[in-house]
């Protein structure tokens, strides 16, 4: 029994000692007083805690340093030359510090405006399909010249803060492209759409897969470029389907919403069993395949009449012959204008009632011979 009572007393004493230590650990922080400015200190709020900050070195001390003795020790040890300065001196220092803060906010605002202007310039460069260096080499210098003449040098200084380097414009264009792509995906996601797909080869001999999407947005039919991807391997139906499927999966677009697929008549695209349309119909049963009308027109233009085919072939040969020779390329437009003027003057006469009457002349009949003579001349 005694042991139990003694143990209970010890537990009570330990609890009381811990409570006393916790109360001792609570430090009462002093509040800032305006009189501390005479010692060269103002207040800086960190979180919800007031801390003294020196107006000379802008150093923020700990919260427990909010005492006149510690503040005086700081200025005597760190700034002994300013110990005897009056309070007006420290007020001026405080006003300078606050002015620097306001100027920093203004500079931050100007930087935000400069970034917006940089994005607008990059958007214009991308629309015109110009080199990224044109912003730094032409657009910004021209804008500076115009502003220096029409406005003042202060406005010129603001223009010079706009970042328009080659790499910056490239990043801006990529950011704009990503944002436009995200907006387009948000419009398509959860709605019915149709795809138009084609495979092409660029000037670098790279094989590309281009996909357009058509969808309804606010009761209007819209069509836009969905993506343009490189084909790393052979352009087979399986490879093309993998590219389209991976893109739609990453974008969160469901195949069930696809109602149509439009391609050319190639076996890779239009094959009913192993073509791209067959692979798409397996995951999108509602999709209907259509043959691209532009490719159908190209196919329809193949069986031409022999006479028209001979005429077009001769025209192509003549155009290629003239365009590959610089001298004839310069002289040919002048000759054509002279032949047209002669044809206009010689081929029409006027009847008594004032209506034109067609009339052929030897000069007009010899225009073909003149063209042959022009082509035979040595360039």
Secondary structure, DSSP 8 states (H G I E B T S, - for coil): -HHHHHHHHHHHHHHHHHHHHHHHH--------GGGGGGTEEEEEETTEEEEEETTT--B--GGG-SHHHHHHHHHHH-GGGTT--HHHHHHHHHHHHHHHHHHHHHHHHHHHHHHHHHHHHHHHHHHT--TTHIIIIIHHHHHHHHHHHS-HHHHHHHTTS---HHHHHHHHHHHHHHHHHHHHHHHTTS-EEEEEEEEE-TTS-EEEEEEEEEEETTEEEEEEEEEEE--S---HHHHHHHHHHHHHHHT--GGGEEEEEE-S-HHHH-TTTSHHHHHHHH-TT-EEEE-HHHHHHHHTTS--HHHHHHHHHHHHHHHHHHT-HHHHHHHHHHHHHHHHHHHHHSEEE-TTS-EEE---HHHHTHHHHHHHHHHS--
